[in-house]
Amino acid sequence: MDTHRLANPPMDPSSTQDAFVEWVRQATPYIHAHRGRTFVIAFGGEAVLDARFPDLVHDIALLHGLGIHLVLVHGARPQIEQRLRAQGAELSYVNGLRITDDQALACVKEAAGIVRVEIEALLSLGLANSPMAGVRVPVVSGNFVTARPLGVIDGVDYAHTGLVRRVDQHSLRALLDQGMVVLMPPLGYSPTGEVFNLSAADVARSTAAALGADKLIFLIEGQGMLAGSGLPLTLLTQDIDPLLKSTQLPDDLASYLRAGAEACRQGVRRVHLVERGREGALMRELFTRKGSGTLISAEPYERLRPARIEDIPGILELLRPLEERGILIRRTREHLETDLNHFHVLDCDGLVIACAALYPYPEEAMAELACLAVHPDYRSAGRGEHLLTHLSELARTQGLRHLFVLTTQTAQWFQERGFAPADIESLPSSKRAFYDTQRNSKVFLKDLLS
Ligand SMILES: CC(C)(COP(=O)(O)OP(=O)(O)OC[C@H]1O[C@@H](n2cnc3c(N)ncnc32)[C@H](O)[C@@H]1OP(=O)(O)O)[C@@H](O)C(=O)NCCC(=O)NCCS
């Protein structure tokens, strides 16, 4: 999403207006879902050097304005290398791990200071007629990371290169609760007063784990890297090791995948890999159904479960267009609240993307399947059938023999899944009494035991 557009919505033509209104409405469930959550966002020093960095900072300010608790973790590799080159030196790497000698450490400290000041300056902008007008984003940085030396491995002394030992989650949480954005450099400190050069990915992963963050987002460099790598849109933690063994991926991408899997194992709910170079990629990932990057999670991204009271707005949103087209009969919010225990939903990262209800008629050993709906963006991938199978099984375990549906426009779909046409007389008597002859729905029946 482009915050310029939010500040100055296009006035004309009306189709653009409609798209704008549609966009805001589509983003609304995410705005509600993200409020009060904790996101750790990590990006490399390359982001800070990019002329479009202010756009990213505006997006970050917007996330803060939406009530999201934010921790920003930045790298500083190009800034460090630039300083070393100016001194005729360079960072040396052994087995993919950098060695930080005294000269390099001095450059790391300098670079981290410069990056911090630049981010703080951009978050302080408040010019009228800019996306930051009237915005106040307090930023805080500090000694929240305790580190230890990487030490000597295979005879190689990595000097001031370190690993995260502990993150002070209590101080971080207190600052986040006060509305601060926390900025974390790739540095850590030891109880003996030493400074260590850390990887931003290590700091981000450890911080997200310590805070039990809702999301850890890696803004990765290398445009087209995600698409080019053929990574699926969603990955389960358990799939990452086999994937890394079977596929040759760029080193950076592989290390983000490892860090992501580790973070999930340590309790972070979702890890997102997003290409920083793609315009608006972060906002698309956070506020659209399709997202823009790759998502890693410990449990399946989608879950079929009984509906809860907080699902009602999502169910209403799913059903409303179908009711308006006469495909489903209208249900009020009160009706849904009363009937909620009959509903099951497919939950995709906290959003209701499909639902169905099962109404048992134990005396006739029958059940009605009603309100089956899958969001248009998620159709034709077996979700409708998944819900049908699940509720059929549920009815069977309740000792019911037949499942029936009343439908006006979806007859064929049910027929292709084992339902046969039936007449109104075959319905349970209490259902028959309320049959709407004007609506003239067709009745279909399935024998659950055959
Ligand atoms: C019917 C519905 C629940 C199916 O959900 P889904 O997740 O797409 O279902 P599946 O992936 O299991 O099945 C998809 C197949 O059903 C077909 N299909 C979808 N709607 C259909 C309809 N009304 N009649 C016949 N076939 C239909 C699709 O074309 C697709 O077939 P294909 O794979 O050959 O292209 C979904 O289309 C929907 O929400 N429709 C609107 C609400 C509705 O009609 N509910 C039933 C009320 S009684």
The ligand as an ORCA input file, in Angstrom:
! r2SCAN-3c Opt
* xyz 0 1
  C     -19.975    -24.167     -3.921
  C     -18.716    -23.738     -3.197
  C     -18.939    -23.852     -1.702
  C     -17.579    -24.672     -3.634
  O     -16.406    -24.296     -2.933
  P     -14.947    -24.685     -3.495
  O     -13.968    -24.565     -2.391
  O     -14.692    -23.921     -4.738
  O     -15.196    -26.213     -3.823
  P     -14.236    -27.290     -4.413
  O     -12.887    -26.753     -4.681
  O     -14.367    -28.474     -3.548
  O     -14.958    -27.562     -5.848
  C     -14.707    -26.706     -6.915
  C     -15.477    -27.200     -8.130
  O     -16.863    -26.944     -7.970
  C     -17.341    -26.239     -9.123
  N     -18.452    -25.395     -8.721
  C     -18.429    -24.268     -7.991
  N     -19.666    -23.773     -7.858
  C     -20.479    -24.612     -8.522
  C     -21.882    -24.616     -8.756
  N     -22.691    -23.666     -8.293
  N     -22.381    -25.649     -9.461
  C     -21.588    -26.616     -9.957
  N     -20.256    -26.651     -9.770
  C     -19.703    -25.655     -9.062
  C     -16.138    -25.445     -9.579
  O     -16.252    -25.053    -10.926
  C     -15.024    -26.425     -9.359
  O     -14.982    -27.347    -10.409
  P     -13.638    -27.608    -11.251
  O     -12.634    -28.037    -10.226
  O     -14.036    -28.662    -12.195
  O     -13.343    -26.294    -11.853
  C     -18.296    -22.308     -3.562
  O     -18.281    -22.198     -4.971
  C     -19.225    -21.246     -3.021
  O     -19.005    -20.717     -1.954
  N     -20.275    -20.919     -3.791
  C     -21.225    -19.916     -3.394
  C     -22.078    -20.380     -2.232
  C     -22.897    -21.616     -2.526
  O     -23.342    -21.840     -3.640
  N     -23.093    -22.402     -1.462
  C     -23.946    -23.548     -1.490
  C     -25.253    -23.102     -0.945
  S     -26.428    -24.385     -0.907
*
